[in-house]
Amino acid sequence: MSWRAAVIVNAFARFMVEGLGTPLPAAPPERLVVGGLYRYVRNPMYVAVFSAVIGQALLLGQPSLLLYVAVVAVPVVAFVRWYEEPTLRAKFGADYDSYRSKVPGWWPRLRPYRP
């Protein structure tokens, strides 16, 4: 299993164990997930997928894959910005605001966040 796949599996499991739910809007977490990889970046699953495609573009010398990432990133970032973040803010309030102010969304921090 690649490290990117491991990131996705770990993040999904964190939603089930810590959040008592899933990343899917149909079965959202009951608690704010801030442990594991979420201590470093708010969107580890998206970051893993994007980095996998960027890595493939570099490894295979396929600049078209970089264009693909840029095109796919637009709706993903828009979804996060205008659906996920307001939904989390409405559900978890000040806890989410505090977490969001300390943990970047797209570029992992070097030291883990400690609530």
ZIUR-V435556 format. One record per residue. N is the residue number from 1. PHI is phi in whole degrees, -180 to 180 (999 if undefined). PSI is psi in whole degrees, 0 to 359 (999 if undefined). Layout:
N/PHI/PSI
N/PHI/PSI
//
This chain:
1/999/132
2/-71/162
3/-65/330
4/-68/318
5/-64/321
6/-63/322
7/-62/314
8/-65/315
9/-64/316
10/-62/315
11/-65/318
12/-63/316
13/-63/323
14/-61/321
15/-61/319
16/-72/315
17/-79/309
18/-84/320
19/-92/348
20/56/44
21/-168/209
22/-137/171
23/-75/353
24/-79/136
25/-58/334
26/-71/335
27/-140/67
28/-69/162
29/-68/150
30/-86/334
31/-123/151
32/-66/129
33/-92/113
34/-132/10
35/-100/182
36/59/226
37/-68/340
38/-71/352
39/-75/342
40/-108/326
41/-153/143
42/-75/339
43/-127/60
44/-63/329
45/-68/314
46/-64/316
47/-60/319
48/-64/315
49/-65/313
50/-62/318
51/-67/327
52/-63/315
53/-70/320
54/-63/318
55/-61/318
56/-64/319
57/-60/316
58/-71/316
59/-65/319
60/-93/356
61/63/42
62/-115/88
63/-60/337
64/-63/333
65/-69/330
66/-68/321
67/-63/319
68/-58/313
69/-61/316
70/-62/318
71/-68/317
72/-71/327
73/-64/328
74/-59/304
75/-69/329
76/-65/311
77/-63/321
78/-62/318
79/-60/315
80/-63/312
81/-67/316
82/-104/354
83/-122/300
84/-62/309
85/-63/313
86/-63/325
87/-66/316
88/-66/320
89/-63/318
90/-66/323
91/-82/320
92/-113/355
93/53/232
94/-62/328
95/-62/316
96/-69/319
97/-59/317
98/-64/313
99/-60/312
100/-62/326
101/-74/341
102/-108/340
103/-119/122
104/-68/154
105/-80/326
106/-128/344
107/-124/112
108/-58/142
109/-80/160
110/-80/325
111/-108/143
112/-68/144
113/-70/137
114/-124/110
115/-64/999
//
